[in-house]
Amino acid sequence: MNAIGMAELTSIASGYEVADTMLKAADVELLVSRTICSGKYMVIVGGLVDAVTAAVEAGVKVGGLSLIDSCVIANIHPAVFPAIVGTETVEVMEALGIIESFSVVSLIEAADTAVKTGNVRLMEIRLAMALGGKAFVTLTGDVSSVQAAVEAGAARVAEKGLLVNRVVIPAPRRELLREWV
């Protein structure tokens, strides 16, 4: 598996239909297929780039007006999935970067772009649950690396018009770590 493909939909029923279509369109593995807040649905498949691309294209066609966002990411950075699961621990932060999006798909693209841009560590990717359908990523590293990574990731989201906000906090207070402990 060297690529992932994603579709985010406004309709749960369409989400099931898109997931089924994507699986039937190409030889891909279903990684995530579930409801997310606020009544949206998310599908993530993995496989070879050509297969994932074919699956996403088929899903987009079937999703129609229910489609919020979709993408294919070839060679996704290995730090993305542990950040989604929330298994990263951080003791000290030189700088804290946050990118916030209206879309789960664009946020995962942003996180992948950010971690590939600079010498940063993804801390957590929160996907739409108890967030009104929004998503955000937190990352850390030295101030200049975090700044570069946040700008690159935010630009990726902004291309789709889905950027809520981005922030870089140099030398954040230790109390901010409580959220992740």
N, CA, C and O of each residue as an XYZ file, in Angstrom:
724
protein
N       0.852     -1.171      0.000
C       0.000      0.000      0.000
C       0.899      1.236      0.000
O       1.734      1.409      0.888
N       0.719      2.082     -0.996
C       1.527      3.293     -1.053
C       0.691      4.558     -1.220
O       1.232      5.632     -1.485
N      -0.634      4.434     -1.064
C      -1.496      5.607     -1.186
C      -2.762      5.404     -0.370
O      -3.189      4.279     -0.109
N      -3.351      6.536      0.027
C      -4.682      6.484      0.618
C      -5.580      7.415     -0.183
O      -5.128      8.396     -0.774
N      -6.859      7.079     -0.184
C      -7.857      7.914     -0.829
C      -8.984      8.151      0.150
O      -9.332      7.272      0.938
N      -9.558      9.350      0.097
C     -10.586      9.706      1.067
C     -11.756     10.388      0.388
O     -11.613     11.055     -0.637
N     -12.915     10.198      0.991
C     -14.120     10.930      0.597
C     -14.863     11.294      1.874
O     -14.977     10.485      2.794
N     -15.363     12.517      1.916
C     -16.141     13.018      3.052
C     -17.479     13.494      2.489
O     -17.525     14.239      1.511
N     -18.563     13.052      3.123
C     -19.889     13.313      2.587
C     -20.824     13.911      3.620
O     -20.643     13.725      4.823
N     -21.828     14.634      3.135
C     -22.835     15.225      4.022
C     -23.909     14.229      4.398
O     -24.665     14.478      5.337
N     -24.003     13.123      3.710
C     -25.068     12.141      3.906
C     -24.492     10.801      4.350
O     -23.545     10.290      3.753
N     -25.070     10.249      5.389
C     -24.634      8.937      5.879
C     -24.997      7.855      4.864
O     -24.182      6.977      4.581
N     -26.196      7.908      4.320
C     -26.618      6.931      3.311
C     -25.688      6.978      2.102
O     -25.264      5.936      1.602
N     -25.374      8.178      1.635
C     -24.433      8.313      0.515
C     -23.053      7.797      0.898
O     -22.341      7.252      0.055
N     -22.668      7.962      2.155
C     -21.385      7.463      2.621
C     -21.254      5.959      2.453
O     -20.229      5.465      1.984
N     -22.291      5.238      2.836
C     -22.276      3.787      2.646
C     -22.195      3.431      1.165
O     -21.447      2.536      0.773
N     -22.970      4.137      0.348
C     -22.982      3.868     -1.087
C     -21.615      4.163     -1.706
O     -21.126      3.390     -2.530
N     -21.004      5.268     -1.314
C     -19.682      5.631     -1.833
C     -18.634      4.607     -1.394
O     -17.790      4.210     -2.196
N     -18.677      4.180     -0.140
C     -17.718      3.179      0.339
C     -17.832      1.896     -0.480
O     -16.822      1.329     -0.895
N     -19.048      1.446     -0.709
C     -19.264      0.235     -1.494
C     -18.764      0.416     -2.926
O     -18.114     -0.469     -3.483
N     -19.070      1.560     -3.510
C     -18.625      1.851     -4.877
C     -17.104      1.860     -4.960
O     -16.533      1.295     -5.893
N     -16.450      2.490     -4.003
C     -14.989      2.560     -4.014
C     -14.375      1.167     -3.928
O     -13.397      0.871     -4.614
N     -14.952      0.315     -3.084
C     -14.425     -1.040     -2.926
C     -14.646     -1.890     -4.171
O     -13.827     -2.755     -4.485
N     -15.744     -1.652     -4.880
C     -16.036     -2.417     -6.093
C     -15.281     -1.884     -7.305
O     -15.106     -2.611     -8.283
N     -14.831     -0.637     -7.264
C     -14.202     -0.006     -8.421
C     -12.757     -0.436     -8.632
O     -12.262     -0.407     -9.759
N     -12.076     -0.834     -7.565
C     -10.643     -1.145     -7.682
C     -10.212     -2.007     -6.512
O     -10.935     -2.152     -5.527
N      -9.030     -2.575     -6.633
C      -8.469     -3.426     -5.590
C      -7.865     -2.540     -4.493
O      -6.667     -2.257     -4.494
N      -8.727     -2.108     -3.556
C      -8.296     -1.262     -2.442
C      -8.758     -1.892     -1.133
O      -9.663     -2.726     -1.108
N      -8.121     -1.478     -0.063
C      -8.469     -1.953      1.279
C      -9.229     -0.849      2.011
O      -8.812      0.309      1.998
N     -10.327     -1.202      2.640
C     -11.096     -0.243      3.425
C     -10.390     -0.023      4.753
O     -10.240     -0.956      5.542
N      -9.952      1.219      5.006
C      -9.256      1.557      6.245
C     -10.203      2.176      7.261
O     -10.131      1.858      8.448
N     -11.093      3.058      6.808
C     -12.073      3.700      7.682
C     -13.353      3.903      6.887
O     -13.318      4.331      5.733
N     -14.471      3.595      7.505
C     -15.783      3.875      6.921
C     -16.718      4.070      8.101
O     -17.150      3.102      8.728
N     -17.040      5.367      8.413
C     -17.838      5.619      9.608
C     -18.471      7.002      9.588
O     -18.094      7.889      8.822
N     -19.445      7.135     10.463
C     -20.059      8.438     10.649
C     -19.120      9.327     11.449
O     -18.336      8.852     12.270
N     -19.215     10.617     11.194
C     -18.493     11.614     11.968
C     -19.463     12.748     12.265
O     -20.525     12.845     11.652
N     -19.090     13.603     13.209
C     -19.960     14.743     13.527
C     -20.063     15.624     12.315
O     -19.188     15.506     11.456
N     -20.848     16.327     12.180
C     -22.234     16.623     12.402
C     -23.079     15.959     11.336
O     -23.548     16.606     10.399
N     -23.263     14.670     11.492
C     -24.059     13.901     10.540
C     -23.357     13.649      9.221
O     -24.016     13.423      8.206
N     -22.022     13.682      9.218
C     -21.252     13.437      8.000
C     -20.752     11.993      7.994
O     -20.903     11.265      8.974
N     -20.154     11.594      6.871
C     -19.610     10.254      6.717
C     -18.232     10.348      6.077
O     -18.008     11.166      5.185
N     -17.307      9.503      6.538
C     -15.925      9.511      6.062
C     -15.538      8.112      5.589
O     -15.813      7.114      6.254
N     -14.892      8.066      4.420
C     -14.385      6.813      3.860
C     -12.907      7.007      3.539
O     -12.532      7.980      2.885
N     -12.069      6.081      4.000
C     -10.650      6.096      3.662
C     -10.275      4.699      3.173
O     -10.539      3.700      3.843
N      -9.650      4.646      1.984
C      -9.181      3.381      1.424
C      -7.683      3.488      1.179
O      -7.133      4.583      1.059
N      -7.040      2.339      1.107
C      -5.614      2.298      0.836
C      -5.296      1.287     -0.237
O      -6.072      0.367     -0.495
N      -4.143      1.466     -0.863
C      -3.703      0.537     -1.898
C      -2.664      1.185     -2.777
O      -2.019      2.157     -2.383
N      -2.504      0.646     -3.969
C      -1.586      1.230     -4.941
C      -2.214      2.502     -5.520
O      -3.437      2.612     -5.605
N      -1.380      3.447     -5.911
C      -1.856      4.767     -6.337
C      -2.930      4.677     -7.421
O      -3.969      5.327     -7.310
N      -2.698      3.893     -8.454
C      -3.671      3.808     -9.550
C      -5.013      3.254     -9.075
O      -6.068      3.749     -9.473
N      -4.972      2.241     -8.235
C      -6.211      1.642     -7.723
C      -6.950      2.630     -6.818
O      -8.168      2.782     -6.920
N      -6.214      3.292     -5.943
C      -6.824      4.267     -5.042
C      -7.436      5.419     -5.841
O      -8.537      5.877     -5.535
N      -6.727      5.877     -6.851
C      -7.243      6.957     -7.700
C      -8.531      6.535     -8.384
O      -9.492      7.303     -8.423
N      -8.564      5.321     -8.926
C      -9.781      4.823     -9.587
C     -10.928      4.712     -8.591
O     -12.066      5.052     -8.915
N     -10.640      4.242     -7.393
C     -11.677      4.092     -6.376
C     -12.251      5.450     -5.976
O     -13.468      5.607     -5.873
N     -11.384      6.422     -5.753
C     -11.848      7.759     -5.354
C     -12.658      8.400     -6.481
O     -13.703      9.001     -6.230
N     -12.182      8.276     -7.713
C     -12.929      8.840     -8.845
C     -14.330      8.243     -8.927
O     -15.298      8.966     -9.166
N     -14.446      6.936     -8.732
C     -15.760      6.287     -8.758
C     -16.623      6.771     -7.598
O     -17.817      7.019     -7.770
N     -16.023      6.905     -6.418
C     -16.768      7.383     -5.252
C     -17.253      8.806     -5.419
O     -18.376      9.132     -5.034
N     -16.415      9.656     -5.991
C     -16.787     11.056     -6.228
C     -17.982     11.129     -7.167
O     -18.906     11.914     -6.951
N     -17.958     10.311     -8.204
C     -19.055     10.307     -9.175
C     -20.370      9.906     -8.501
O     -21.398     10.541     -8.733
N     -20.348      8.876     -7.684
C     -21.556      8.397     -7.002
C     -21.976      9.361     -5.890
O     -23.171      9.532     -5.649
N     -21.021      9.989     -5.213
C     -21.321     10.892     -4.109
C     -22.078     12.134     -4.536
O     -22.879     12.673     -3.772
N     -21.831     12.582     -5.737
C     -22.558     13.718     -6.300
C     -22.614     14.921     -5.374
O     -21.586     15.377     -4.872
N     -23.802     15.428     -5.153
C     -23.988     16.629     -4.342
C     -23.718     16.408     -2.855
O     -23.592     17.372     -2.101
N     -23.628     15.149     -2.428
C     -23.329     14.857     -1.019
C     -21.840     14.991     -0.705
O     -21.454     15.037      0.463
N     -21.009     15.052     -1.737
C     -19.566     15.102     -1.533
C     -19.129     16.455     -0.984
O     -19.445     17.496     -1.559
N     -18.400     16.435      0.130
C     -17.810     17.643      0.712
C     -16.398     17.821      0.179
O     -16.017     18.909     -0.254
N     -15.621     16.735      0.217
C     -14.207     16.822     -0.125
C     -13.700     15.419     -0.422
O     -14.250     14.432      0.066
N     -12.641     15.340     -1.230
C     -12.005     14.054     -1.521
C     -10.561     14.303     -1.914
O     -10.192     15.417     -2.284
N      -9.752     13.269     -1.834
C      -8.361     13.387     -2.280
C      -7.710     12.023     -2.348
O      -8.229     11.034     -1.832
N      -6.556     11.997     -2.999
C      -5.657     10.844     -3.008
C      -4.303     11.368     -2.535
O      -3.813     12.376     -3.045
N      -3.704     10.693     -1.569
C      -2.365     11.058     -1.096
C      -1.441      9.870     -1.356
O      -1.574      8.810     -0.744
N      -0.508     10.075     -2.274
C       0.508      9.050     -2.535
C       1.611      9.206     -1.493
O       1.958     10.321     -1.105
N       2.148      8.098     -1.053
C       3.263      8.097     -0.091
C       2.956      8.928      1.151
O       3.735      9.807      1.521
N       1.839      8.655      1.785
C       1.471      9.376      3.003
C       2.558      9.184      4.054
O       3.113      8.094      4.196
N       2.851     10.239      4.779
C       3.903     10.190      5.792
C       3.505      9.200      6.896
O       2.350      9.197      7.323
N       4.434      8.364      7.364
C       4.099      7.359      8.383
C       3.662      7.943      9.726
O       3.102      7.213     10.544
N       3.896      9.217      9.979
C       3.483      9.824     11.252
C       2.010     10.191     11.289
O       1.486     10.513     12.356
N       1.323     10.152     10.140
C      -0.070     10.598     10.098
C      -0.988      9.655     10.883
O      -1.780     10.124     11.700
N      -0.902      8.353     10.660
C      -1.836      7.440     11.328
C      -1.662      7.377     12.847
O      -2.668      7.357     13.556
N      -0.434      7.345     13.381
C      -0.322      7.398     14.853
C      -0.919      8.678     15.439
O      -1.454      8.658     16.547
N      -0.831      9.788     14.706
C      -1.413     11.047     15.201
C      -2.938     10.981     15.199
O      -3.583     11.559     16.074
N      -3.520     10.283     14.225
C      -4.980     10.121     14.199
C      -5.425      9.275     15.387
O      -6.427      9.572     16.037
N      -4.669      8.222     15.658
C      -5.003      7.319     16.759
C      -4.719      7.965     18.108
O      -5.292      7.568     19.123
N      -3.841      8.955     18.120
C      -3.528      9.662     19.359
C      -2.528      8.949     20.233
O      -2.601      9.039     21.458
N      -1.591      8.238     19.622
C      -0.613      7.479     20.406
C       0.671      8.246     20.682
O       1.547      7.728     21.375
N       0.812      9.455     20.165
C       2.012     10.252     20.386
C       1.981     10.903     21.777
O       0.936     11.367     22.232
N       3.136     10.929     22.439
C       3.252     11.638     23.709
C       4.336     12.694     23.568
O       5.335     12.493     22.877
N       4.123     13.818     24.233
C       5.051     14.941     24.151
C       5.327     15.433     25.562
O       4.403     15.651     26.345
N       6.585     15.604     25.876
C       6.968     16.101     27.193
C       7.280     17.595     27.169
O       6.935     18.328     28.096
N       7.934     18.032     26.101
C       8.378     19.428     25.998
C       8.071     19.921     24.587
O       8.257     19.197     23.609
N       7.598     21.165     24.498
C       7.338     21.767     23.193
C       8.112     23.071     23.081
O       7.975     23.948     23.934
N       8.928     23.208     22.033
C       9.559     24.496     21.748
C       8.523     25.444     21.154
O       8.480     26.633     21.468
N       7.684     24.871     20.278
C       6.608     25.631     19.653
C       5.438     24.680     19.422
O       5.623     23.479     19.226
N       4.243     25.237     19.448
C       3.018     24.481     19.186
C       2.367     25.065     17.950
O       2.120     26.269     17.883
N       2.088     24.214     16.966
C       1.388     24.643     15.761
C       0.041     23.958     15.684
O      -0.088     22.783     16.029
N      -0.964     24.692     15.231
C      -2.313     24.146     15.093
C      -2.866     24.591     13.742
O      -2.776     25.763     13.378
N      -3.440     23.636     13.002
C      -4.161     23.924     11.764
C      -5.572     23.384     11.971
O      -5.752     22.244     12.398
N      -6.564     24.204     11.668
C      -7.969     23.844     11.874
C      -8.720     23.970     10.550
O      -8.560     24.952      9.824
N      -9.540     22.964     10.247
C     -10.228     22.897      8.954
C     -11.705     22.559      9.130
O     -12.108     21.958     10.126
N     -12.500     22.957      8.145
C     -13.910     22.563      8.093
C     -14.082     21.149      7.558
O     -15.189     20.613      7.589
N     -13.001     20.529      7.064
C     -13.094     19.228      6.415
C     -12.053     18.265      6.967
O     -10.897     18.637      7.169
N     -12.467     17.027      7.210
C     -11.559     15.974      7.659
C     -10.533     15.665      6.570
O      -9.340     15.548      6.847
N     -11.001     15.536      5.346
C     -10.110     15.188      4.234
C      -9.017     16.233      4.068
O      -7.839     15.887      3.975
N      -9.396     17.512      4.030
C      -8.383     18.555      3.824
C      -7.425     18.641      5.008
O      -6.263     19.011      4.841
N      -7.903     18.303      6.198
C      -7.025     18.336      7.371
C      -5.976     17.225      7.303
O      -4.817     17.454      7.651
N      -6.355     16.048      6.868
C      -5.380     14.960      6.721
C      -4.360     15.327      5.643
O      -3.172     15.044      5.797
N      -4.812     15.952      4.558
C      -3.878     16.450      3.547
C      -2.921     17.470      4.161
O      -1.719     17.441      3.896
N      -3.456     18.364      4.977
C      -2.637     19.395      5.624
C      -1.606     18.781      6.564
O      -0.449     19.201      6.575
N      -2.015     17.797      7.345
C      -1.093     17.147      8.276
C       0.037     16.461      7.520
O       1.199     16.561      7.912
N      -0.301     15.763      6.435
C       0.713     15.097      5.621
C       1.671     16.122      5.019
O       2.886     15.924      5.038
N       1.131     17.209      4.488
C       1.965     18.271      3.917
C       2.862     18.895      4.981
O       4.051     19.110      4.746
N       2.297     19.184      6.143
C       3.049     19.833      7.222
C       4.226     18.974      7.676
O       5.345     19.471      7.803
N       3.983     17.709      7.917
C       5.048     16.846      8.444
C       6.118     16.578      7.379
O       7.267     16.297      7.719
N       5.754     16.662      6.105
C       6.737     16.493      5.031
C       7.523     17.782      4.778
O       8.577     17.745      4.142
N       7.021     18.927      5.270
C       7.647     20.227      5.008
C       8.816     20.522      5.927
O       9.863     20.992      5.482
N       8.637     20.246      7.205
C       9.666     20.649      8.154
C       9.990     19.559      9.143
O       9.363     18.499      9.152
N      10.964     19.824      9.968
C      11.373     18.908     11.017
C      10.428     19.090     12.202
O      10.789     19.694     13.212
N       9.213     18.557     12.062
C       8.190     18.683     13.091
C       7.664     17.306     13.455
O       7.885     16.323     12.748
N       6.975     17.263     14.558
C       6.374     16.029     15.049
C       4.873     16.238     15.185
O       4.432     17.151     15.883
N       4.093     15.402     14.525
C       2.649     15.472     14.686
C       2.292     14.960     16.071
O       2.744     13.893     16.485
N       1.477     15.731     16.785
C       1.065     15.319     18.121
C      -0.288     14.601     18.068
O      -0.455     13.509     18.611
N      -1.243     15.247     17.400
C      -2.588     14.679     17.362
C      -3.329     15.228     16.156
O      -3.179     16.391     15.782
N      -4.138     14.355     15.555
C      -5.082     14.758     14.518
C      -6.460     14.381     15.038
O      -6.753     13.204     15.249
N      -7.306     15.389     15.244
C      -8.678     15.140     15.707
C      -9.622     15.319     14.533
O      -9.619     16.348     13.857
N     -10.422     14.301     14.310
C     -11.272     14.251     13.131
C     -12.752     14.316     13.472
O     -13.386     13.281     13.678
N     -13.293     15.488     13.533
C     -14.723     15.761     13.502
C     -15.540     15.288     14.700
O     -16.684     15.721     14.842
N     -15.034     14.451     15.543
C     -15.842     13.957     16.660
C     -15.858     14.997     17.774
O     -14.814     15.395     18.289
N     -17.069     15.428     18.134
C     -17.302     16.455     19.151
C     -16.677     17.795     18.755
O     -16.275     18.588     19.606
N     -16.606     18.023     17.449
C     -16.012     19.260     16.928
C     -16.930     19.949     15.921
O     -16.489     20.838     15.193
N     -18.174     19.557     15.871
C     -19.088     20.156     14.913
C     -18.697     19.875     13.479
O     -19.000     20.670     12.589
N     -18.030     18.761     13.239
C     -17.628     18.386     11.897
C     -16.280     18.924     11.465
O     -15.801     18.584     10.383
N     -15.657     19.757     12.286
C     -14.341     20.295     11.946
C     -13.250     19.296     12.341
O     -13.524     18.272     12.966
N     -12.020     19.613     11.966
C     -10.871     18.781     12.312
C      -9.678     19.694     12.564
O      -9.614     20.808     12.046
N      -8.722     19.200     13.377
C      -7.501     19.970     13.588
C      -6.327     19.055     13.849
O      -6.485     17.907     14.263
N      -5.127     19.600     13.592
C      -3.892     18.890     13.867
C      -3.033     19.776     14.753
O      -3.005     20.996     14.591
N      -2.329     19.147     15.694
C      -1.346     19.849     16.512
C       0.013     19.235     16.199
O       0.142     18.026     16.005
N       1.022     20.100     16.155
C       2.372     19.630     15.874
C       3.366     20.457     16.665
O       3.050     21.552     17.132
N       4.573     19.924     16.812
C       5.595     20.606     17.595
C       6.956     20.455     16.931
O       7.157     19.601     16.068
N       7.877     21.300     17.354
C       9.247     21.332     16.852
C       9.818     22.691     17.186
O       9.262     23.415     18.011
N      10.930     23.046     16.550
C      11.461     24.384     16.788
C      10.562     25.397     16.079
O       9.819     25.044     15.163
N      10.635     26.652     16.509
C       9.698     27.675     16.042
C       9.713     27.816     14.524
O       8.647     27.856     13.910
N      10.867     27.892     13.912
C      10.908     28.099     12.457
C      10.376     26.892     11.692
O       9.715     27.057     10.666
N      10.652     25.688     12.173
C      10.130     24.486     11.514
C       8.615     24.405     11.650
O       7.920     24.068     10.691
N       8.102     24.713     12.842
C       6.656     24.689     13.063
C       5.981     25.741     12.196
O       4.937     25.482     11.597
N       6.577     26.932     12.127
C       6.013     28.007     11.298
C       5.920     27.568      9.836
O       4.886     27.750      9.194
N       6.999     26.992      9.315
C       7.017     26.546      7.921
C       5.996     25.432      7.681
O       5.291     25.436      6.672
N       5.923     24.488      8.607
C       4.993     23.371      8.459
C       3.543     23.838      8.529
O       2.708     23.394      7.740
N       3.240     24.727      9.463
C       1.872     25.239      9.601
C       1.482     26.032      8.357
O       0.366     25.884      7.858
N       2.372     26.856      7.857
C       2.056     27.641      6.653
C       1.797     26.732      5.457
O       0.857     26.961      4.696
N       2.617     25.711      5.287
C       2.439     24.789      4.158
C       1.135     24.004      4.294
O       0.380     23.878      3.330
N       0.872     23.479      5.488
C      -0.366     22.721      5.706
C      -1.604     23.592      5.565
O      -2.593     23.177      4.961
N      -1.553     24.802      6.122
C      -2.690     25.721      6.035
C      -2.949     26.136      4.590
O      -4.102     26.289      4.185
N      -1.894     26.318      3.820
C      -2.057     26.680      2.412
C      -2.782     25.577      1.651
O      -3.590     25.846      0.762
N      -2.484     24.338      2.012
C      -3.143     23.186      1.368
C      -4.648     23.235      1.616
O      -5.437     23.029      0.694
N      -5.048     23.505      2.856
C      -6.469     23.585      3.209
C      -7.108     24.815      2.564
O      -8.234     24.750      2.069
N      -6.393     25.921      2.574
C      -6.919     27.175      2.021
C      -7.204     27.058      0.528
O      -8.111     27.720      0.024
N      -6.446     26.227     -0.191
C      -6.698     26.005     -1.619
C      -8.130     25.560     -1.869
O      -8.710     25.873     -2.909
N      -8.701     24.829     -0.914
C     -10.070     24.322     -1.046
C     -11.082     25.236     -0.366
O     -12.281     24.955     -0.388
N     -10.615     26.324      0.236
C     -11.518     27.242      0.922
C     -12.062     26.689      2.227
O     -13.144     27.083      2.662
N     -11.325     25.777      2.861
C     -11.815     25.102      4.061
C     -11.012     25.407      5.316
O     -11.203     24.753      6.342
N     -10.115     26.387      5.254
C      -9.292     26.735      6.408
C     -10.104     27.539      7.419
O     -10.709     28.554      7.073
N     -10.114     27.079      8.669
C     -10.747     27.820      9.763
C      -9.724     28.770     10.377
O      -9.973     29.968     10.508
N      -8.554     28.211     10.756
C      -7.528     29.027     11.385
C      -6.227     28.251     11.452
O      -6.199     27.034     11.269
N      -5.157     28.972     11.715
C      -3.844     28.375     11.954
C      -3.133     29.262     12.969
O      -3.272     30.485     12.957
N      -2.371     28.620     13.845
C      -1.690     29.350     14.914
C      -0.347     28.685     15.174
O      -0.223     27.462     15.102
N       0.663     29.504     15.477
C       1.941     29.014     15.979
C       2.194     29.728     17.296
O       2.182     30.957     17.358
N       2.426     28.948     18.352
C       2.668     29.495     19.684
C       4.095     29.135     20.098
O       4.371     27.975     20.402
N       5.007     30.115     20.113
C       6.366     29.839     20.589
C       6.352     29.612     22.108
O       5.619     30.288     22.831
N       7.142     28.686     22.574
C       7.291     28.399     24.007
C       5.950     28.331     24.731
O       5.720     29.101     25.665
N       5.052     27.419     24.317
C       3.748     27.334     24.973
C       3.883     26.912     26.432
O       4.812     26.194     26.801
N       2.962     27.360     27.237
C       2.953     26.982     28.653
C       2.734     25.481     28.787
O       2.002     24.875     28.004
N       3.370     24.899     29.776
C       3.287     23.462     30.019
C       1.845     22.989     30.264
O       1.508     21.845     29.959
N       1.010     23.856     30.806
C      -0.375     23.479     31.094
C      -1.135     23.057     29.830
O      -2.095     22.291     29.912
N      -0.714     23.547     28.682
C      -1.378     23.156     27.421
C      -1.223     21.674     27.135
O      -2.035     21.095     26.413
N      -0.182     21.045     27.694
C       0.028     19.610     27.506
C      -1.024     18.767     28.198
O      -1.214     17.606     27.834
N      -1.708     19.313     29.177
C      -2.732     18.531     29.899
C      -3.775     17.950     28.967
O      -4.290     16.860     29.217
N      -4.095     18.660     27.898
C      -5.088     18.193     26.939
C      -4.674     16.861     26.314
O      -5.532     16.064     25.934
N      -3.367     16.614     26.205
C      -2.888     15.406     25.549
C      -2.450     14.324     26.526
O      -2.115     13.216     26.107
N      -2.446     14.618     27.793
C      -1.957     13.642     28.782
C      -3.061     12.710     29.194
O      -2.844     11.821     30.018
